[in-house]
Amino acid sequence: LIPRILGYDARISVRVNASRTVWEAESLPAAGAGTCGPNGDGVNHCRNGGGSEATFTASEAGTYILSARLGAQQAGSDLLEAGFLIDGNQVGENSRVVGDGWGEMQWYQTTVQLAAGEHTYRTQLMNDWAGEADEFGRTDRNMLVDKLAVEGPFVVNGTGGNLRWNVT
């Protein structure tokens, strides 16, 4: 791939044989401070800072895409925020999960540089809330986790360039 921009050649090569692993959330263990477990409909229902996690092996060092198909049971004045963690450390910024309810799940993602070897990937509810009913009568914010996925490695060589990937 050699795009020509304003008279300059930007040489970037991307590994095209990256693999993708997808886990169904109901088959994953709970993680984090709270609770997270199957709710009878193929989705993990996470409360009190809980999340779902999966262990995988990065075949080689490079850029990996972490993604999760998430939904929310919104409550309070803020949107639910989901964090992405690798080996217990947060990567990227929290994703603000839009929508409210089971039918409004979407894919959210971030990228991370990983060394080759085994890693634990977790998505976690970062801003749990419970209290007096909000203006819509909701009293508890919870995260809904349908799937987790890891894709990579993407090895970017050359000067400049950002890797962006949209999961559909």
DSSP file (Angstrom, degrees, kcal/mol; ACC not computed):
  #  RESIDUE AA STRUCTURE BP1 BP2  ACC     N-H-->O    O-->H-N    N-H-->O    O-->H-N    TCO  KAPPA ALPHA  PHI   PSI    X-CA   Y-CA   Z-CA
    1    1 A L              0   0    0      0, 0.0    11,-1.4     0, 0.0     0, 0.0   0.000 360.0 360.0 360.0 115.8    0.0    0.0    0.0
    2    2 A I        -     0   0    0      9,-0.2     2,-0.2     2,-0.0     9,-0.2  -0.746 360.0-172.5-132.5  86.6    1.7    3.2   -1.1
    3    3 A P        -     0   0    0      0, 0.0     7,-2.0     0, 0.0     2,-0.6  -0.514  17.1-139.7 -76.2 148.0   -0.6    6.2   -1.0
    4    4 A R  E     +A    9   0A   0      5,-0.2     2,-0.5    -2,-0.2     5,-0.2  -0.941  24.1 179.6-111.0 115.2    0.7    9.5   -2.5
    5    5 A I  E >   -A    8   0A   0      3,-2.4     3,-2.4    -2,-0.6     0, 0.0  -0.968  65.8 -25.9-123.1 119.4   -0.2   12.5   -0.4
    6    6 A L  T 3  S-     0   0    0     -2,-0.5    -1,-0.1     1,-0.3     3,-0.1   0.840 125.5 -49.4  48.7  41.3    0.8   16.1   -1.3
    7    7 A G  T 3  S+     0   0    0      1,-0.2     2,-0.4    -3,-0.0    -1,-0.3   0.443 116.9 109.4  84.0  -0.8    3.8   14.8   -3.2
    8    8 A Y  E <   -A    5   0A   0     -3,-2.4    -3,-2.4     2,-0.0     2,-0.6  -0.876  64.0-133.0-110.7 142.3    5.1   12.5   -0.5
    9    9 A D  E     -A    4   0A   0     -2,-0.4     2,-0.8    -5,-0.2    -5,-0.2  -0.819  13.8-160.5 -90.3 125.6    5.1    8.7   -0.5
   10   10 A A        -     0   0    0     -7,-2.0     2,-0.7    -2,-0.6   150,-0.1  -0.904  10.9-159.9-105.6 104.1    3.8    7.2    2.7
   11   11 A R        +     0   0    0     -2,-0.8   148,-0.6    -9,-0.2     2,-0.4  -0.764  21.5 160.6 -93.4 115.8    5.0    3.7    2.8
   12   12 A I  E     -B  158   0B   0    -11,-1.4     2,-0.5    -2,-0.7   146,-0.2  -0.999  19.2-167.2-134.3 130.2    3.1    1.4    5.1
   13   13 A S  E     -B  157   0B   0    144,-1.0   144,-1.5    -2,-0.4     2,-0.4  -0.979   7.5-165.4-118.2 135.3    2.9   -2.4    5.0
   14   14 A V  E     -B  156   0B   0     -2,-0.5     2,-0.3   142,-0.2   142,-0.2  -0.963  27.4-114.6-120.9 131.8    0.2   -4.2    7.1
   15   15 A R        -     0   0    0    140,-0.6     3,-0.4    -2,-0.4   141,-0.0  -0.472  27.3-166.9 -62.9 125.2    0.3   -7.8    7.9
   16   16 A V  S    S+     0   0    0     -2,-0.3    -1,-0.2     1,-0.2   138,-0.1   0.476  72.2  71.2 -98.6  -2.1   -2.7   -9.3    6.1
   17   17 A N        +     0   0    0    136,-0.1    -1,-0.2     2,-0.0    -2,-0.1  -0.073  64.4 145.9-106.2  36.2   -2.9  -12.7    7.7
   18   18 A A        -     0   0    0     -3,-0.4     2,-0.3     1,-0.1   136,-0.1  -0.364  40.8-135.1 -65.6 149.6   -4.1  -11.5   11.2
   19   19 A S  E     -C  152   0C   0    133,-2.2   133,-2.5    -2,-0.0     2,-0.4  -0.718   8.3-146.4-107.0 161.2   -6.4  -13.8   13.0
   20   20 A R  E     -C  151   0C   0     -2,-0.3     2,-0.4   131,-0.2   131,-0.2  -0.995   8.9-168.8-129.4 129.1   -9.7  -13.1   14.8
   21   21 A T  E     -C  150   0C   0    129,-2.8   129,-2.3    -2,-0.4     2,-0.4  -0.973   5.9-169.5-117.9 131.2  -10.9  -14.9   17.9
   22   22 A V  E     -C  149   0C   0     -2,-0.4     2,-0.4   127,-0.2   127,-0.2  -0.973   1.9-164.3-123.3 134.1  -14.5  -14.3   19.1
   23   23 A W  E     -C  148   0C   0    125,-3.1   125,-2.0    -2,-0.4     2,-0.5  -0.944  21.5-128.2-116.0 138.2  -15.9  -15.5   22.5
   24   24 A E  E >   -C  147   0C   0     -2,-0.4     3,-1.9   123,-0.2   123,-0.2  -0.740  24.2-134.6 -78.4 128.8  -19.5  -15.7   23.5
   25   25 A A  G >  S+     0   0    0    121,-2.5     3,-2.2    -2,-0.5    -1,-0.1   0.827  99.4  64.0 -59.6 -35.8  -19.8  -13.8   26.8
   26   26 A E  G 3  S+     0   0    0     16,-0.4    -1,-0.3   120,-0.4    17,-0.1   0.684 101.0  53.7 -66.5 -13.6  -21.9  -16.4   28.5
   27   27 A S  G <  S+     0   0    0     -3,-1.9    -1,-0.3    15,-0.1    -2,-0.2   0.423  95.7  89.6 -94.8   0.4  -19.0  -18.9   28.2
   28   28 A L  S <  S-     0   0    0     -3,-2.2    26,-0.1    -4,-0.2     2,-0.1  -0.667  80.0-110.1-100.6 151.9  -16.5  -16.5   29.9
   29   29 A P        -     0   0    0      0, 0.0    24,-1.5     0, 0.0     2,-0.1  -0.424  36.2-104.5 -75.0 154.0  -15.7  -16.2   33.5
   30   30 A A  E     -H   52   0D   0     22,-0.2     2,-0.3    -2,-0.1    22,-0.2  -0.414  43.0-176.6 -71.1 154.0  -16.7  -13.2   35.5
   31   31 A A  E     +H   51   0D   0     20,-2.2    20,-2.1    92,-0.1     3,-0.3  -0.961  32.7  39.3-148.3 162.7  -14.0  -10.6   36.4
   32   32 A G  E    S-H   50   0D   0     -2,-0.3    18,-0.2    18,-0.2    19,-0.1  -0.307  98.6 -53.0  89.6-174.7  -13.6   -7.4   38.3
   33   33 A A  S    S+     0   0    0     16,-0.7    17,-0.2    17,-0.1    -1,-0.2   0.781 115.4  47.3 -74.3 -28.8  -15.0   -6.3   41.6
   34   34 A G  S    S-     0   0    0     -3,-0.3     2,-0.3     1,-0.1    14,-0.2   0.069  93.3 -77.0 -98.3-154.1  -18.6   -6.9   40.8
   35   35 A T  E     +D   47   0C   0     12,-0.8    12,-2.8    15,-0.1    15,-0.4  -0.806  38.4 171.6-110.9 151.7  -20.7   -9.7   39.4
   36   36 A C  E     +D   46   0C   0     -2,-0.3    10,-0.2    10,-0.2    15,-0.1  -0.866  18.1 134.7-159.0 122.3  -21.2  -10.7   35.8
   37   37 A G  E     -D   45   0C   0      8,-1.1     8,-2.6    -2,-0.3   -11,-0.1  -0.989  54.7 -59.9-163.5 168.7  -22.9  -13.8   34.5
   38   38 A P  E     -D   44   0C   0      0, 0.0     6,-0.2     0, 0.0    -2,-0.0  -0.194  31.5-161.1 -57.3 143.1  -25.4  -15.2   32.0
   39   39 A N        -     0   0    0      4,-1.6     5,-0.1     0, 0.0   -13,-0.0   0.112  52.1 -95.9-113.6  18.5  -28.9  -13.8   32.2
   40   40 A G  S    S+     0   0    0      3,-0.1     4,-0.1     1,-0.0   -14,-0.0   0.453 113.1  76.9  85.8  -0.1  -30.6  -16.7   30.3
   41   41 A D  S    S-     0   0    0      2,-0.4     3,-0.1     0, 0.0    -1,-0.0   0.112 115.0 -90.4-130.8  22.7  -30.5  -15.0   26.9
   42   42 A G  S    S+     0   0    0      1,-0.2   -16,-0.4   -16,-0.1     2,-0.4   0.642  96.2 104.9  80.9  15.3  -26.8  -15.5   25.8
   43   43 A V        -     0   0    0    -18,-0.1    -4,-1.6   -17,-0.1    -2,-0.4  -0.990  68.5-127.4-131.1 136.1  -25.7  -12.2   27.3
   44   44 A N  E     -DE  38 145C   0    101,-2.9   101,-2.7    -2,-0.4     2,-0.6  -0.673  18.4-148.9 -79.9 136.2  -23.7  -11.5   30.5
   45   45 A H  E     -DE  37 144C   0     -8,-2.6    -8,-1.1    -2,-0.4     2,-0.4  -0.930  17.1-162.0-109.0 109.8  -25.3   -9.0   32.8
   46   46 A C  E     +DE  36 143C   0     97,-3.4    97,-2.1    -2,-0.6     2,-0.3  -0.822  12.6 173.7-107.5 131.8  -22.6   -7.1   34.7
   47   47 A R  E >   +D   35   0C   0    -12,-2.8     3,-1.8    -2,-0.4   -12,-0.8  -0.837  54.8  17.6-127.1 161.7  -23.2   -5.1   37.9
   48   48 A N  T 3  S-     0   0    0     93,-0.3    -1,-0.1     1,-0.3    94,-0.1   0.772 134.0 -43.1  52.3  39.1  -21.1   -3.3   40.5
   49   49 A G  T 3  S+     0   0    0      1,-0.2   -16,-0.7   -16,-0.2    -1,-0.3   0.627 100.6 146.8  84.3  12.9  -17.9   -2.9   38.3
   50   50 A G  E <   +H   32   0D   0     -3,-1.8    75,-2.5   -15,-0.4     2,-0.3  -0.251  18.8 169.8 -77.5 169.3  -18.0   -6.5   37.0
   51   51 A G  E     -HI  31 124D   0    -20,-2.1   -20,-2.2    73,-0.2     2,-0.4  -0.930  31.2-103.6-161.2-177.4  -16.9   -7.6   33.6
   52   52 A S  E     -HI  30 123D   0     71,-1.7    71,-2.2    -2,-0.3     2,-0.3  -0.938  33.4-169.6-120.7 144.9  -16.1  -10.5   31.3
   53   53 A E  E     - I   0 122D   0    -24,-1.5     2,-0.3    -2,-0.4    69,-0.2  -0.967  10.7-168.5-139.7 155.5  -12.6  -11.7   30.4
   54   54 A A  E     - I   0 121D   0     67,-2.6    67,-3.1    -2,-0.3     2,-0.4  -0.983  16.9-136.7-138.0 147.3  -10.9  -14.1   28.1
   55   55 A T  E     + I   0 120D   0     -2,-0.3     2,-0.3    65,-0.2    65,-0.2  -0.880  31.9 163.3-105.6 138.5   -7.3  -15.4   27.9
   56   56 A F  E     - I   0 119D   0     63,-2.6    63,-3.1    -2,-0.4     2,-0.5  -0.937  35.2-117.0-146.8 166.5   -5.5  -15.7   24.5
   57   57 A T  E     - I   0 118D   0     -2,-0.3     2,-0.6    61,-0.2    61,-0.3  -0.951  18.4-142.6-112.4 121.9   -2.1  -16.0   23.1
   58   58 A A  E     - I   0 117D   0     59,-3.3    59,-2.4    -2,-0.5     3,-0.1  -0.738  11.4-150.8 -78.9 119.5   -0.6  -13.2   20.9
   59   59 A S  S    S-     0   0    0     -2,-0.6     2,-0.3    57,-0.2    -1,-0.2   0.794  72.5  -9.9 -66.8 -28.3    1.3  -15.1   18.2
   60   60 A E  S    S-     0   0    0     55,-0.1    -1,-0.1    57,-0.1    54,-0.1  -0.973  87.7 -75.9-160.2 165.8    3.8  -12.3   17.8
   61   61 A A  S    S+     0   0    0     -2,-0.3     2,-0.3    55,-0.1    54,-0.2  -0.362  76.1  93.2 -65.9 146.4    4.3   -8.7   18.9
   62   62 A G  E    S-F  114   0C   0     52,-2.0    52,-2.7    91,-0.1     2,-0.4  -0.972  75.8 -41.5 161.1-170.0    2.2   -6.1   17.1
   63   63 A T  E     -FG 113 154C   0     91,-2.4    91,-2.5    -2,-0.3     2,-0.4  -0.746  51.6-170.7 -88.8 130.9   -1.0   -4.1   17.1
   64   64 A Y  E     -F  112   0C   0     48,-2.9    48,-2.3    -2,-0.4     2,-0.6  -0.928  17.1-136.0-121.8 147.6   -4.1   -5.9   18.2
   65   65 A I  E     -FG 111 151C   0     86,-3.0    86,-2.0    -2,-0.4     2,-0.5  -0.913  14.8-162.2-104.7 122.5   -7.8   -4.8   18.1
   66   66 A L  E     +FG 110 150C   0     44,-2.8    44,-2.2    -2,-0.6     2,-0.3  -0.897  18.3 172.7-100.2 129.2   -9.9   -5.5   21.2
   67   67 A S  E     -FG 109 149C   0     82,-2.6    82,-2.6    -2,-0.5     2,-0.3  -0.967  14.8-172.1-137.9 156.0  -13.6   -5.3   20.6
   68   68 A A  E     -FG 108 148C   0     40,-2.5    40,-2.5    -2,-0.3     2,-0.8  -0.994  24.2-134.4-146.4 137.6  -16.7   -6.1   22.5
   69   69 A R  E     +FG 107 147C   0     78,-2.3    77,-2.9    -2,-0.3    78,-0.9  -0.856  46.1 172.7 -93.4 110.5  -20.4   -6.2   21.6
   70   70 A L  E     +FG 106 145C   0     36,-2.8    36,-2.5    -2,-0.8     2,-0.3  -0.810  24.0 180.0-125.6 156.5  -22.0   -4.3   24.4
   71   71 A G  E     - G   0 144C   0     73,-2.4    73,-2.5    -2,-0.3     2,-0.4  -0.850  17.8-136.6-140.0 178.9  -25.3   -2.9   25.6
   72   72 A A  E     - G   0 143C   0     29,-0.5    29,-3.7    -2,-0.3     2,-0.7  -0.988  19.1-148.3-142.9 148.4  -26.4   -1.0   28.6
   73   73 A Q  E     - G   0 142C   0     69,-2.9    69,-1.8    -2,-0.4    27,-0.1  -0.928  44.6-150.4-106.6  98.2  -29.2   -0.7   31.1
   74   74 A Q        +     0   0    0     -2,-0.7     2,-0.3    67,-0.2    66,-0.3  -0.323  28.1 157.6 -75.1 151.7  -28.8    3.0   31.6
   75   75 A A        +     0   0    0      3,-0.5     3,-0.4    64,-0.1    64,-0.1  -0.937  43.1  26.9-164.4 155.5  -29.5    4.9   34.8
   76   76 A G  S    S-     0   0    0     62,-0.4    60,-0.1    -2,-0.3    62,-0.1  -0.332 102.5 -59.7  81.0-169.4  -28.5    8.2   36.3
   77   77 A S  S    S+     0   0    0     -2,-0.1     2,-0.3     2,-0.1    -1,-0.2   0.550 111.5  66.8 -93.1  -8.4  -27.3   11.2   34.4
   78   78 A D  S    S-     0   0    0     -3,-0.4    -3,-0.5    49,-0.1     2,-0.1  -0.784  82.8-109.6-112.7 155.9  -24.3    9.7   32.6
   79   79 A L        -     0   0    0     -2,-0.3    19,-0.1     1,-0.1    -2,-0.1  -0.488  48.0 -91.4 -73.6 152.3  -24.0    7.0   29.9
   80   80 A L  E     -J   97   0D   0     17,-0.6    17,-2.6    -2,-0.1     2,-0.5  -0.386  40.7-147.9 -60.7 140.4  -22.5    3.7   30.9
   81   81 A E  E     -J   96   0D   0     15,-0.2    45,-3.0    -3,-0.1    46,-0.7  -0.970   9.4-163.9-117.4 128.5  -18.7    3.6   30.4
   82   82 A A  E     -JK  95 125D   0     13,-2.6    13,-3.0    -2,-0.5     2,-0.3  -0.910   7.4-153.2-110.0 135.9  -16.9    0.3   29.5
   83   83 A G  E     - K   0 124D   0     41,-2.8    41,-2.0    -2,-0.4     2,-0.5  -0.777   7.5-140.1-106.6 153.7  -13.2   -0.1   29.9
   84   84 A F  E     -JK  91 123D   0      7,-0.6     7,-2.8    -2,-0.3     2,-0.4  -0.958  24.3-173.9-110.2 127.9  -10.8   -2.4   28.0
   85   85 A L  E     -JK  90 122D   0     37,-3.0    37,-2.5    -2,-0.5     2,-0.5  -0.966  15.2-164.4-126.8 140.5   -8.1   -4.0   30.1
   86   86 A I  E >  S-JK  89 121D   0      3,-2.7     3,-2.3    -2,-0.4    35,-0.2  -0.994  82.8 -15.5-120.4 125.3   -5.1   -6.2   29.2
   87   87 A D  T 3  S-     0   0    0     33,-3.0    -1,-0.1    -2,-0.5    34,-0.1   0.838 131.0 -51.9  50.6  37.9   -3.4   -8.1   31.9
   88   88 A G  T 3  S+     0   0    0     32,-0.4     2,-0.4     1,-0.2    -1,-0.3   0.376 116.9 109.6  85.4  -3.4   -5.2   -6.0   34.5
   89   89 A N  E <  S-J   86   0D   0     -3,-2.3    -3,-2.7     0, 0.0    -1,-0.2  -0.903  70.1-119.3-110.2 132.5   -4.2   -2.6   33.0
   90   90 A Q  E     -J   85   0D   0     -2,-0.4     2,-0.4    -5,-0.2    -5,-0.3  -0.424  27.3-164.3 -68.8 139.0   -6.6   -0.3   31.2
   91   91 A V  E     -J   84   0D   0     -7,-2.8    -7,-0.6    -2,-0.1    21,-0.1  -0.965  52.3  -8.8-122.5 142.7   -5.8    0.5   27.6
   92   92 A G  E    S-     0   0D   0     -2,-0.4     2,-0.2    -9,-0.1    -8,-0.1  -0.092  98.7 -52.5  66.7-171.5   -7.4    3.3   25.6
   93   93 A E  E     -     0   0D   0      1,-0.1    -9,-0.1   -10,-0.1    -2,-0.1  -0.592  64.6 -86.4 -96.8 160.7  -10.2    5.4   26.9
   94   94 A N  E     -     0   0D   0     -2,-0.2     2,-0.5   -11,-0.1   -11,-0.2  -0.389  41.4-126.8 -61.9 142.7  -13.5    4.2   28.3
   95   95 A S  E     -J   82   0D   0    -13,-3.0   -13,-2.6    -3,-0.1     2,-0.8  -0.830  14.0-136.1 -91.3 128.6  -16.2    3.6   25.6
   96   96 A R  E     -J   81   0D   0     -2,-0.5     2,-0.5   -15,-0.2   -15,-0.2  -0.778  21.4-143.1 -85.7 112.6  -19.4    5.5   26.3
   97   97 A V  E     -J   80   0D   0    -17,-2.6   -17,-0.6    -2,-0.8     2,-0.1  -0.663  16.6-158.1 -84.6 120.0  -22.1    2.9   25.6
   98   98 A V        +     0   0    0     -2,-0.5   -26,-0.2   -19,-0.1     8,-0.1  -0.416  48.3  43.2 -92.3 169.7  -25.1    4.4   23.9
   99   99 A G  S    S-     0   0    0     -2,-0.1     2,-0.3     1,-0.1   -25,-0.1  -0.088  71.8-112.2  84.5 172.2  -28.6    3.0   23.8
  100  100 A D        +     0   0    0    -27,-0.1   -27,-0.2   -29,-0.1     3,-0.2  -0.889  67.1  13.2-149.4 112.6  -30.6    1.4   26.6
  101  101 A G  S >  S-     0   0    0    -29,-3.7     3,-1.3    -2,-0.3   -29,-0.5  -0.416  91.7 -59.4 114.6 172.7  -31.6   -2.2   26.6
  102  102 A W  G >  S+     0   0    0      1,-0.3     3,-0.7    -2,-0.1    -1,-0.2   0.798 122.3  57.3 -62.9 -34.9  -31.0   -5.6   25.0
  103  103 A G  G 3  S+     0   0    0      1,-0.2    -1,-0.3    -3,-0.2    -2,-0.1   0.448  96.5  64.3 -81.3   1.0  -31.9   -4.6   21.5
  104  104 A E  G <   +     0   0    0     -3,-1.3    -1,-0.2   -32,-0.1     2,-0.1  -0.069  66.4 144.4-117.5  33.6  -29.4   -1.8   21.2
  105  105 A M    <   +     0   0    0     -3,-0.7     2,-0.3   -34,-0.1   -34,-0.2  -0.444  21.7 178.2 -73.7 146.4  -26.1   -3.6   21.4
  106  106 A Q  E     -F   70   0C   0    -36,-2.5   -36,-2.8    -2,-0.1     2,-0.4  -0.935  32.6 -99.7-141.2 162.7  -23.2   -2.3   19.3
  107  107 A W  E     -F   69   0C   0     -2,-0.3     2,-0.3   -38,-0.3   -38,-0.2  -0.713  36.0-174.7 -84.6 136.0  -19.5   -3.1   18.8
  108  108 A Y  E     +F   68   0C   0    -40,-2.5   -40,-2.5    -2,-0.4     2,-0.3  -0.935  10.1 176.0-126.1 151.5  -16.9   -1.0   20.7
  109  109 A Q  E     -F   67   0C   0     -2,-0.3     2,-0.3   -42,-0.2   -42,-0.2  -0.976  20.8-175.8-154.6 163.4  -13.2   -1.3   20.2
  110  110 A T  E     -F   66   0C   0    -44,-2.2   -44,-2.8    -2,-0.3     2,-0.3  -0.947  25.0-123.3-150.4 165.9   -9.7    0.0   21.0
  111  111 A T  E     -F   65   0C   0     -2,-0.3     2,-0.3   -46,-0.2   -46,-0.2  -0.843  24.5-176.4-114.0 155.1   -6.2   -0.9   19.8
  112  112 A V  E     -F   64   0C   0    -48,-2.3   -48,-2.9    -2,-0.3     2,-0.6  -0.996  27.3-125.0-148.9 144.7   -3.2   -2.0   21.9
  113  113 A Q  E     -F   63   0C   0     -2,-0.3     2,-0.4   -50,-0.2   -50,-0.2  -0.830  38.6-174.4 -88.8 124.9    0.4   -2.9   21.3
  114  114 A L  E     -F   62   0C   0    -52,-2.7   -52,-2.0    -2,-0.6     2,-0.2  -0.926  23.0-133.0-124.4 146.6    1.1   -6.4   22.7
  115  115 A A        -     0   0    0     -2,-0.4   -57,-0.2   -54,-0.2   -55,-0.1  -0.553  46.9 -86.9 -81.4 158.5    4.2   -8.5   23.1
  116  116 A A  S    S+     0   0    0     -2,-0.2     2,-0.2   -57,-0.1   -57,-0.2  -0.379  88.5  58.9 -63.3 146.4    4.0  -12.1   22.0
  117  117 A G  E    S-I   58   0D   0    -59,-2.4   -59,-3.3   -57,-0.1     2,-0.2  -0.748  90.9 -27.0 128.4-173.6    2.7  -14.5   24.6
  118  118 A E  E     +I   57   0D   0    -61,-0.3     2,-0.3    -2,-0.2   -61,-0.2  -0.548  57.1 174.4 -81.6 139.0   -0.4  -15.1   26.8
  119  119 A H  E     -I   56   0D   0    -63,-3.1   -63,-2.6    -2,-0.2     2,-0.5  -0.956  27.2-134.1-139.7 156.0   -2.6  -12.2   27.8
  120  120 A T  E     -I   55   0D   0     -2,-0.3   -33,-3.0   -65,-0.2     2,-0.5  -0.972  20.1-163.0-114.0 123.8   -5.9  -11.7   29.6
  121  121 A Y  E     +IK  54  86D   0    -67,-3.1   -67,-2.6    -2,-0.5     2,-0.4  -0.904  12.3 177.0-108.3 130.7   -8.4   -9.3   28.0
  122  122 A R  E     -IK  53  85D   0    -37,-2.5   -37,-3.0    -2,-0.5     2,-0.4  -0.992  22.3-157.7-133.9 140.6  -11.3   -7.9   30.0
  123  123 A T  E     -IK  52  84D   0    -71,-2.2   -71,-1.7    -2,-0.4     2,-0.4  -0.970  28.3-175.2-110.2 138.0  -14.1   -5.5   29.3
  124  124 A Q  E     -IK  51  83D   0    -41,-2.0   -41,-2.8    -2,-0.4     2,-0.5  -0.980  34.3-110.8-141.2 143.2  -15.4   -4.0   32.5
  125  125 A L  E     - K   0  82D   0    -75,-2.5     3,-0.3    -2,-0.4   -43,-0.2  -0.619  35.3-177.9 -69.4 118.9  -18.2   -1.7   33.8
  126  126 A M        +     0   0    0    -45,-3.0    -1,-0.2    -2,-0.5   -44,-0.2   0.667  69.4  37.7 -99.8 -19.2  -16.3    1.4   34.8
  127  127 A N  S    S-     0   0    0    -46,-0.7    -1,-0.2     2,-0.0   -49,-0.1  -0.434  71.6-179.4-135.0  62.4  -19.0    3.7   36.2
  128  128 A D        -     0   0    0     -3,-0.3     2,-0.3   -48,-0.1    14,-0.1  -0.225   7.4-174.6 -57.1 150.5  -21.6    1.7   38.1
  129  129 A W  E     +L  141   0E   0     12,-0.6    12,-3.1     2,-0.0     2,-0.3  -0.976  15.5 163.1-152.0 137.1  -24.4    3.6   39.5
  130  130 A A  E     +L  140   0E   0     -2,-0.3     2,-0.3    10,-0.2    10,-0.2  -0.963  29.9  93.5-150.6 139.7  -27.4    2.8   41.7
  131  131 A G        +     0   0    0      8,-1.9     3,-0.1    -2,-0.3   -55,-0.0  -0.946  67.9   0.8 175.2-153.7  -29.6    5.1   43.7
  132  132 A E  S    S-     0   0    0     -2,-0.3   -56,-0.1     1,-0.1     6,-0.1  -0.240  88.2 -82.5 -57.7 149.8  -32.8    7.1   43.7
  133  133 A A        -     0   0    0      4,-0.1     6,-0.2     1,-0.1    -1,-0.1  -0.291  46.3-135.1 -57.4 135.3  -34.8    6.8   40.5
  134  134 A D    >   -     0   0    0      4,-2.4     3,-2.2    -3,-0.1    -1,-0.1  -0.104  43.6 -75.9 -78.5-172.7  -33.6    9.1   37.7
  135  135 A E  T 3  S+     0   0    0      1,-0.3    -1,-0.1     2,-0.1    -2,-0.1   0.685 136.4  48.3 -62.7 -16.7  -36.0   11.1   35.5
  136  136 A F  T 3  S-     0   0    0      2,-0.1    -1,-0.3   -60,-0.1     3,-0.1   0.347 120.8-106.0-102.4   4.2  -37.0    8.0   33.7
  137  137 A G  S <  S+     0   0    0     -3,-2.2     2,-0.3     1,-0.3    -2,-0.1   0.560  72.7 143.1  84.7   9.0  -37.5    5.9   36.8
  138  138 A R        +     0   0    0      1,-0.1    -4,-2.4   -62,-0.1   -62,-0.4  -0.631  23.9 176.1 -85.9 140.4  -34.3    3.9   36.4
  139  139 A T        +     0   0    0     -2,-0.3    -8,-1.9     1,-0.2     2,-0.3   0.454  59.3  45.7-122.6  -3.0  -32.4    3.0   39.5
  140  140 A D  E     -L  130   0E   0    -66,-0.3     2,-0.5   -10,-0.2   -10,-0.2  -0.964  60.0-149.3-150.9 126.6  -29.5    0.8   38.4
  141  141 A R  E     +L  129   0E   0    -12,-3.1   -12,-0.6    -2,-0.3   -93,-0.3  -0.842  27.7 170.4 -96.2 127.0  -26.9    1.1   35.6
  142  142 A N  E     - G   0  73C   0    -69,-1.8   -69,-2.9    -2,-0.5     2,-0.4  -0.963  28.5-126.6-136.9 152.7  -25.6   -2.3   34.3
  143  143 A M  E     -EG  46  72C   0    -97,-2.1   -97,-3.4    -2,-0.3     2,-0.5  -0.822  14.2-152.0-101.5 138.4  -23.5   -3.5   31.4
  144  144 A L  E     -EG  45  71C   0    -73,-2.5   -73,-2.4    -2,-0.4     2,-0.5  -0.948  11.2-166.3-109.3 123.5  -24.6   -6.1   28.9
  145  145 A V  E     +EG  44  70C   0   -101,-2.7  -101,-2.9    -2,-0.5   -75,-0.2  -0.951  19.1 163.5-117.1 119.4  -21.8   -8.2   27.3
  146  146 A D  E     -     0   0C   0    -77,-2.9  -121,-2.5    -2,-0.5  -120,-0.4   0.851  66.1  -2.6 -97.7 -47.9  -22.7  -10.3   24.2
  147  147 A K  E     -CG  24  69C   0    -78,-0.9   -78,-2.3  -123,-0.2    -1,-0.4  -0.987  50.2-154.2-146.2 151.5  -19.2  -11.0   22.7
  148  148 A L  E     -CG  23  68C   0   -125,-2.0  -125,-3.1    -2,-0.3     2,-0.3  -0.942  20.7-175.9-118.5 148.8  -15.5  -10.3   23.1
  149  149 A A  E     -CG  22  67C   0    -82,-2.6   -82,-2.6    -2,-0.3     2,-0.4  -0.998  15.9-165.2-146.1 147.5  -13.1  -10.4   20.2
  150  150 A V  E     -CG  21  66C   0   -129,-2.3  -129,-2.8    -2,-0.3     2,-0.4  -0.999  12.3-176.0-129.5 133.8   -9.3  -10.0   19.6
  151  151 A E  E     -CG  20  65C   0    -86,-2.0   -86,-3.0    -2,-0.4  -131,-0.2  -0.996  27.1 -19.6-132.5 136.1   -7.9   -9.5   16.2
  152  152 A G  E     -C   19   0C   0   -133,-2.5  -133,-2.2    -2,-0.4   -88,-0.2  -0.920  33.4-117.0 154.8-175.5   -4.3   -9.3   15.1
  153  153 A P  E     +     0   0C   0      0, 0.0     2,-0.6     0, 0.0    -1,-0.3   0.468  42.7 177.1 -84.5 148.8   -1.4   -9.0   14.9
  154  154 A F  E     - G   0  63C   0    -91,-2.5   -91,-2.4    -3,-0.2     2,-0.7  -0.977  12.1-162.7-110.3 116.6   -1.3   -6.1   12.6
  155  155 A V        -     0   0    0     -2,-0.6  -140,-0.6   -93,-0.2     2,-0.6  -0.897   2.9-162.7-105.5 114.2    2.4   -5.1   12.1
  156  156 A V  E     -B   14   0B   0     -2,-0.7     2,-0.3  -142,-0.2  -142,-0.2  -0.863  10.7-176.6-101.6 120.8    2.7   -1.6   10.6
  157  157 A N  E     +B   13   0B   0   -144,-1.5  -144,-1.0    -2,-0.6     2,-0.2  -0.789  40.3  40.1-113.1 157.6    6.1   -0.8    9.1
  158  158 A G  E    S-B   12   0B   0     -2,-0.3     2,-0.4  -146,-0.2  -146,-0.2  -0.626  95.4 -39.0 105.9-164.9    7.3    2.5    7.6
  159  159 A T  S    S-     0   0    0   -148,-0.6    -2,-0.1    -2,-0.2  -148,-0.0  -0.845  98.4 -18.6-106.1 135.4    6.9    6.0    8.7
  160  160 A G  S    S+     0   0    0     -2,-0.4  -150,-0.0     1,-0.1     0, 0.0  -0.019  71.7 125.1  69.9-176.6    3.7    7.4   10.1
  161  161 A G        -     0   0    0   -149,-0.1     2,-0.4     2,-0.0    -1,-0.1   0.298  42.3-133.1  99.9 136.9    0.3    5.9    9.8
  162  162 A N        -     0   0    0      2,-0.0     2,-0.6     0, 0.0    -1,-0.0  -0.947  17.6-129.6-119.6 143.3   -2.4    4.8   12.2
  163  163 A L        +     0   0    0     -2,-0.4     2,-0.4    -9,-0.1   -52,-0.0  -0.835  30.0 175.7 -93.3 124.4   -4.3    1.6   12.1
  164  164 A R        +     0   0    0     -2,-0.6     2,-0.4     2,-0.0   -99,-0.0  -0.987   3.0 179.7-127.3 140.3   -8.0    1.9   12.3
  165  165 A W        -     0   0    0     -2,-0.4     2,-0.5     2,-0.0    -2,-0.0  -0.996  15.3-152.1-142.3 131.9  -10.4   -0.9   12.0
  166  166 A N        -     0   0    0     -2,-0.4     2,-0.5   -57,-0.0    -2,-0.0  -0.924  12.6-147.6-107.4 127.2  -14.2   -0.9   12.1
  167  167 A V              0   0    0     -2,-0.5   -60,-0.2     1,-0.1    -2,-0.0  -0.798 360.0 360.0 -93.4 128.1  -15.9   -4.0   13.3
  168  168 A T              0   0    0     -2,-0.5    -1,-0.1   -62,-0.1    -2,-0.0   0.351 360.0 360.0-122.0 360.0  -19.3   -4.8   11.7
